Amino acid sequence: MGKLTISIPTGRMKEESLALLSRLPQCPPLDFVNSRRLVVEQEDLPWRIIFSHPKDSSTYVEFGAADIGIVGKDILLERENEVYELLELPIGKCTMVLAAPLSTSREELLEKEALRIATTYPNFTRRYLQERGITANIVFLYGSIELAPPIGLADAIVDLVSTGKTLRENRLQVVEEIAPISGRLVANPVSIKTHSKEIYLLVKELKGVI
């Protein structure tokens, strides 16, 4: 039936993902970690690997370009792709938070009449606010979210935090921790049936090394 195709995100999760996979019994040395190739097929490699942008990995899996993929939970929360979430992975760990200037308390923030929140995750943020009955205008930004409150673009942000260093440097504080984030192994709904044996072997082996 052929090899599984696995989508692995580029960026900060790439090396973590490959390091995890390299611990599996069926995996040879992954000496192409620094390669610029976006598709890797080798005879001794148990999978065909696609290196994709972190925000696209779950979409590759949803539409069948990949059978399985490693995806950040933040992307799954934002995109709500139709994929099976198989396993939580000990990589890409951080926290989705609501953050605001040091001078603003949680009560003051949520009582603002024209609250504006900047984020890279508009869909997730909208659901988060609706669930709490909070009315706010959402400002979508691609990056440098922490810049929004200091320059007056927004009152607060919803973003990922790892060490909190960037927040502190921009005089921001965590107002509320919303959700823990880490890498997840996901599968295409069709592939989970047609490649069930291979996929569940991979899940079993991953559980063994985590």
HELIX and SHEET records of a PDB file:
HELIX    1   1 ARG A   12  LEU A   21  1                                  10    
HELIX    2   2 SER A   57  GLU A   62  1                                   6    
HELIX    3   3 LYS A   73  ARG A   79  1                                   7    
HELIX    4   4 ARG A  106  LEU A  110  1                                   5    
HELIX    5   5 PRO A  122  GLU A  131  1                                  10    
HELIX    6   6 ILE A  145  LEU A  147  5                                   3    
HELIX    7   7 LYS A  165  GLU A  169  1                                   5    
HELIX    8   8 SER A  191  THR A  194  1                                   4    
HELIX    9   9 SER A  196  VAL A  209  1                                  14    
SHEET    1   A 6 VAL A  39  VAL A  40  0                                        
SHEET    2   A 6 TRP A  47  SER A  52 -1                                        
SHEET    3   A 6 LEU A   4  PRO A   9  1                                        
SHEET    4   A 6 ILE A  68  GLY A  72  1                                        
SHEET    5   A 6 GLY A 183  ALA A 187 -1                                        
SHEET    6   A 6 TYR A  84  GLU A  88 -1                                        
SHEET    1   B 5 ASN A 137  PHE A 140  0                                        
SHEET    2   B 5 ARG A 116  THR A 119  1                                        
SHEET    3   B 5 ALA A 156  VAL A 161  1                                        
SHEET    4   B 5 CYS A  94  PRO A 101 -1                                        
SHEET    5   B 5 LEU A 172  ILE A 181 -1                                        
END                                                                             
